Amino acid sequence: MTIDSAEPGAPDRAGHREEPDRSAGRRGGVDPVKALVHRHRELCARAVDPLEIAAGLEAHGVTDRTAARLRHRDVFSLAEEMYARAARDGEEEPRTGTPDRPGPRPYWAALALTPGVLGAAVVAGLRLTDGQPRPAVAAFGALAMAPALHYAFRRGPLSTRRRTTGAARAWTCWLLAYALVGDGLLGAARDGGPHGPWPLATASVLALCLACAPAAWCAHLLAARARRRLTASRGLEEFATAVRPLLLGAFGLFAAALWGLLALCGAALDEPPAYAGAGALGVLLLLARLLAAHGFPHVPGRALAGAGAAEAVALATVFAARLPGCSFLAAPVDRLTSAAGPGAVPALACGAAALVLLVQAARTLTRASAHAPPCEAP
């Protein structure tokens, strides 16, 4: 048996904390693998294949170094023996059947198209109406969009196992509202207004609604390819190395689709496409939902709050600068918008938050445990 000099329980180079190998110090008559099966009996009981056990072991801190102490070349080999032991010994017989995996099912594919269809209908209604009916159409569209977005991501590859917190939903609504009215309001406020209705960025919001479909398909593509890599990989580091380009590829594919939709909607509605602001918001929302769907909701919630708070503070400082002696408050926003326009505020706020989530996704979504199927069907 290979003896590793690292102290049990110390974090390895990947940042994971190894599970202490308490069986190593026992007498030679004790079977350490059998003890590990007993310790993780719930994991073995619900597993439908060894890959689920390997992903679960990684989530509990078992690394290839721990597997080497148990005379296995990696966690995947150890998981195969644990799966066979559990079934043979009858202690915790794994379930038979096929695990539920997100596939190209018509119901979630159709639901992902719903926000875009509804958004196009609302924009058409706003363009065809004038006067008093127009605010009613806008209010109806806003009220209808919330359940449409909720049901669009309730099923499919972007569905979450836990309910989204109220704070995350509130900040998401604020970010979308700012994408619609924020740039126009900020520009009017800098000019001493608003003195009446300010322009709405309907093209940006319509493109974001239409982007729900490519977001779902990119998430499905990542999940399916990662599952295949999990089957072919023979080590945790090998799996992480293989999945990282898949993650970046899915991210780039969605970004290209979003910017294409922004250009299309801008041309159709004769509005300047907000590539920077709306594009940064779109990739931020995708990464936040992707991390939450794979069981990492905390960092995305903070990133959404940070981006929303930055936009709110920028808008508030412009109005606060009108108070006597407070003109200095608007100086940073004035310099930024003078150089790059009002869209620089959401581009900077959402872009910084999206960069944080991209780094977080590269760390967490390349783990085997992030792609383990749920214990029960959604």
C-alpha positions in Angstrom: 0.0 0.0 0.0 1.3 3.4 -0.9 1.7 5.7 2.1 1.2 9.4 1.5 3.1 11.8 3.6 0.3 14.4 3.6 -1.6 14.7 6.8 -5.1 13.2 6.7 -7.8 15.8 6.5 -5.5 18.5 4.9 -6.7 20.2 1.8 -5.2 19.0 -1.5 -3.9 21.1 -4.3 -7.4 21.4 -5.8 -8.7 22.9 -2.6 -10.8 19.9 -1.5 -10.5 18.7 2.0 -9.8 15.0 2.1 -11.9 12.7 4.3 -9.7 11.3 7.0 -8.9 7.7 6.4 -9.7 6.4 9.9 -9.5 2.8 8.6 -5.8 3.0 7.8 -4.8 3.1 11.5 -6.9 0.1 12.4 -5.6 -3.5 12.5 -5.1 -5.3 9.2 -8.2 -7.5 9.7 -10.6 -4.6 9.1 -11.7 -4.1 5.5 -11.4 -0.3 4.9 -13.6 -0.4 1.7 -16.3 -2.1 3.6 -16.1 0.5 6.3 -16.3 3.2 3.6 -19.4 1.5 2.1 -21.0 1.5 5.6 -20.1 5.2 6.2 -21.6 6.2 2.9 -24.5 3.7 2.9 -27.1 6.3 1.9 -25.0 7.3 -1.2 -24.6 3.6 -2.2 -28.3 3.0 -1.6 -29.6 5.6 -4.0 -26.8 5.2 -6.7 -27.9 3.7 -10.0 -24.3 3.3 -11.3 -20.7 3.7 -10.0 -20.5 7.2 -11.4 -22.9 8.6 -8.9 -20.9 7.1 -6.1 -17.7 8.7 -7.5 -19.4 12.1 -7.7 -20.8 11.7 -4.2 -17.4 10.7 -2.8 -15.8 13.8 -4.3 -18.5 15.9 -2.8 -17.6 14.4 0.6 -13.9 15.2 0.2 -12.6 11.9 -1.0 -9.8 12.4 -3.5 -7.6 10.2 -5.7 -5.0 10.3 -2.9 -7.5 8.8 -0.5 -8.3 6.1 -3.0 -4.6 5.3 -3.4 -4.4 4.5 0.4 -7.2 2.0 -0.2 -5.2 0.4 -3.1 -7.2 1.9 -5.9 -5.7 4.0 -8.7 -8.5 6.7 -8.4 -11.9 7.6 -7.0 -13.7 6.0 -10.0 -12.0 2.6 -9.4 -12.9 2.9 -5.7 -16.5 3.7 -6.6 -16.8 0.7 -8.8 -15.8 -1.6 -6.0 -18.1 0.2 -3.5 -21.0 -0.2 -6.0 -20.2 -3.9 -6.5 -19.8 -4.5 -2.7 -23.1 -2.8 -1.9 -25.0 -4.9 -4.4 -23.2 -8.2 -3.5 -23.3 -7.9 0.3 -27.0 -6.8 0.3 -26.3 -4.1 2.9 -27.4 -1.2 0.7 -28.5 -2.6 -2.7 -28.5 0.2 -5.3 -31.7 1.0 -7.1 -32.3 -0.5 -10.5 -33.5 1.6 -13.2 -32.4 4.5 -15.4 -31.6 7.8 -13.8 -33.5 10.9 -14.8 -31.3 13.1 -17.0 -32.3 16.3 -18.7 -33.0 15.5 -22.4 -34.4 17.5 -25.3 -37.9 17.1 -24.0 -40.7 19.0 -25.7 -42.2 20.5 -22.5 -39.1 22.4 -21.2 -38.1 23.3 -24.7 -41.5 24.8 -25.3 -41.5 26.6 -21.9 -38.1 28.1 -22.7 -39.7 29.8 -25.7 -42.6 31.2 -23.8 -40.9 34.4 -22.4 -39.7 35.3 -25.9 -43.1 34.9 -27.5 -44.8 36.8 -24.7 -42.1 39.6 -24.9 -42.6 39.9 -28.6 -46.4 40.2 -28.1 -46.0 42.9 -25.5 -43.6 44.9 -27.6 -45.9 44.7 -30.6 -48.8 45.9 -28.3 -46.7 48.8 -27.2 -45.9 49.8 -30.7 -49.5 49.5 -31.9 -51.1 51.5 -29.0 -50.8 55.1 -27.9 -52.2 57.2 -25.1 -53.9 55.7 -22.1 -54.0 52.1 -23.3 -50.2 51.9 -23.6 -49.5 51.9 -19.8 -52.1 49.2 -19.4 -50.4 47.0 -22.0 -47.0 47.6 -20.3 -48.4 46.7 -16.9 -50.1 43.6 -18.3 -46.9 42.5 -19.9 -44.9 43.0 -16.7 -47.4 41.0 -14.7 -47.5 38.2 -17.3 -43.7 38.0 -17.7 -43.0 36.9 -14.1 -44.9 33.6 -14.2 -43.7 33.0 -17.8 -40.1 33.2 -16.6 -40.9 31.1 -13.5 -42.4 28.3 -15.5 -39.7 28.5 -18.2 -37.0 27.5 -15.7 -39.1 25.3 -13.5 -38.2 22.2 -15.6 -35.3 21.4 -17.8 -31.5 21.8 -17.5 -31.8 25.2 -15.7 -34.3 24.0 -13.0 -33.1 24.2 -9.4 -33.5 21.6 -6.7 -34.1 24.3 -4.2 -36.4 27.2 -4.4 -34.8 30.5 -5.4 -34.6 32.9 -2.5 -36.8 36.0 -2.5 -33.8 38.3 -2.5 -32.3 36.7 -5.7 -35.7 37.0 -7.4 -36.0 40.7 -6.3 -32.5 41.6 -7.6 -33.2 39.8 -10.9 -36.4 41.8 -11.3 -34.5 45.0 -10.5 -31.8 44.2 -13.1 -34.3 43.5 -15.8 -36.3 46.7 -14.9 -33.1 48.7 -15.1 -32.3 47.2 -18.5 -35.7 48.5 -19.7 -35.8 52.0 -18.1 -32.4 52.6 -16.4 -30.3 54.0 -19.3 -33.0 56.4 -20.4 -33.7 57.5 -16.9 -30.0 58.0 -16.1 -29.5 60.1 -19.3 -32.6 62.2 -18.6 -31.5 62.8 -15.0 -28.0 64.0 -16.1 -29.8 66.5 -18.4 -31.8 67.9 -15.4 -34.9 65.8 -16.0 -36.9 63.8 -16.4 -39.3 66.3 -17.8 -41.6 63.6 -19.3 -41.5 60.0 -20.5 -38.0 58.8 -21.1 -37.0 56.3 -23.8 -37.4 52.6 -23.0 -34.9 50.0 -24.1 -37.5 47.5 -25.5 -35.0 45.9 -27.9 -32.7 44.9 -25.1 -35.4 43.4 -22.9 -36.9 41.6 -25.9 -33.5 40.1 -26.7 -33.1 38.9 -23.1 -36.5 37.2 -23.2 -35.7 35.5 -26.5 -32.4 34.4 -25.0 -34.1 32.1 -22.5 -34.3 29.4 -25.2 -30.6 29.4 -26.1 -29.8 29.5 -22.4 -31.7 26.4 -21.8 -30.2 24.6 -24.8 -26.6 25.6 -23.9 -27.2 24.3 -20.3 -28.6 21.1 -21.7 -25.6 20.7 -24.0 -23.2 21.2 -21.1 -25.0 18.7 -18.9 -25.1 16.0 -21.6 -21.5 16.4 -22.6 -20.3 16.5 -19.0 -22.2 13.3 -18.3 -20.4 11.6 -21.2 -17.0 12.9 -19.9 -17.9 11.5 -16.5 -18.4 8.1 -18.1 -15.1 8.2 -20.0 -12.9 9.8 -17.3 -10.8 7.8 -15.0 -9.9 10.5 -12.5 -11.2 13.7 -11.0 -8.4 15.9 -12.5 -9.0 14.3 -15.9 -12.7 15.0 -15.6 -12.1 18.6 -14.6 -9.7 19.2 -17.5 -12.2 17.8 -20.0 -15.2 19.7 -18.7 -13.6 23.1 -18.5 -13.5 23.7 -22.3 -17.1 22.4 -22.5 -18.2 25.1 -19.9 -16.3 27.9 -21.7 -17.8 26.7 -25.1 -21.3 26.7 -23.8 -20.8 30.1 -22.3 -19.3 31.5 -25.6 -22.2 29.9 -27.6 -24.8 31.6 -25.4 -23.0 34.9 -25.6 -22.8 34.8 -29.4 -26.6 33.9 -29.6 -27.4 36.8 -27.2 -25.5 39.4 -29.1 -27.1 38.1 -32.3 -30.5 38.5 -30.8 -29.6 42.0 -29.6 -28.6 43.0 -33.2 -31.7 41.4 -34.6 -34.1 43.1 -32.1 -32.3 46.4 -32.5 -32.7 46.4 -36.2 -36.3 45.3 -36.0 -37.3 47.9 -33.5 -35.0 50.6 -34.8 -33.1 51.0 -31.5 -29.4 51.0 -30.7 -28.6 47.5 -29.4 -27.0 47.6 -26.0 -24.4 45.0 -26.6 -22.4 45.9 -23.5 -25.1 46.5 -20.9 -27.7 44.0 -22.0 -25.0 41.5 -23.1 -23.3 41.6 -19.7 -26.7 41.2 -17.9 -27.6 38.2 -20.1 -24.4 36.3 -19.3 -24.7 37.2 -15.7 -28.2 35.8 -15.4 -27.1 32.6 -17.3 -24.1 32.0 -15.0 -26.2 32.7 -11.9 -28.9 30.3 -13.0 -26.4 27.6 -14.1 -24.6 27.7 -10.7 -27.9 27.5 -8.8 -29.1 24.6 -11.0 -26.0 22.6 -10.1 -26.3 23.3 -6.4 -24.3 26.5 -5.8 -26.8 29.3 -5.2 -25.0 31.4 -2.6 -22.3 33.2 -4.7 -24.8 33.9 -7.6 -27.2 35.6 -5.1 -24.4 37.8 -3.8 -23.3 38.6 -7.4 -26.8 39.6 -8.4 -27.2 41.8 -5.3 -23.9 43.5 -5.9 -24.7 44.3 -9.6 -28.2 45.6 -8.7 -26.9 47.7 -5.8 -24.2 49.2 -8.0 -26.8 50.3 -10.6 -29.1 51.6 -7.8 -26.3 53.6 -6.2 -25.2 55.1 -9.6 -28.8 56.2 -10.3 -29.3 57.6 -6.8 -26.1 59.6 -6.8 -27.2 61.5 -9.9 -30.4 62.6 -8.2 -28.6 63.2 -4.9 -26.2 65.6 -6.6 -29.0 68.1 -7.0 -29.0 68.8 -3.3 -27.0 71.9 -2.3 -23.3 71.2 -1.9 -23.7 67.6 -3.1 -22.7 67.9 -6.7 -19.5 65.9 -6.2 -21.6 62.8 -5.7 -22.4 62.5 -9.4 -18.8 63.1 -10.5 -17.9 59.4 -11.0 -21.1 58.6 -12.9 -20.7 61.8 -15.0 -17.2 60.9 -16.0 -18.1 57.3 -16.8 -21.2 58.2 -18.9 -19.5 61.1 -20.6 -16.8 58.7 -21.8 -19.0 55.7 -22.7 -22.6 56.6 -22.4 -25.3 55.6 -19.9 -24.9 52.0 -20.9 -21.5 51.9 -19.3 -23.1 51.7 -15.8 -24.9 48.3 -16.3 -22.0 47.1 -18.5 -19.5 47.7 -15.7 -21.7 46.4 -12.8 -23.0 43.3 -14.6 -19.8 42.6 -16.3 -17.8 42.6 -13.1 -20.4 40.3 -11.4 -20.4 38.0 -14.5 -16.6 37.7 -14.3 -16.8 36.6 -10.7 -19.4 34.0 -11.5 -17.4 32.8 -14.5 -14.4 32.1 -12.2 -16.7 30.5 -9.7 -18.2 28.3 -12.4 -14.8 27.2 -13.6 -14.0 26.1 -10.1 -17.2 24.4 -9.1 -18.9 23.2 -12.4 -15.8 21.2 -13.3 -16.3 18.9 -10.3 -17.9 15.5 -10.8 -20.2 16.1 -7.9 -21.8 19.1 -9.8 -23.0 16.8 -12.5 -24.3 14.0 -10.3 -28.0 13.3 -11.1 -30.5 14.2 -8.4 -31.7 11.6 -5.9 -35.2 11.7 -7.2 -36.8 12.8 -10.4 -37.8 16.4 -10.5 
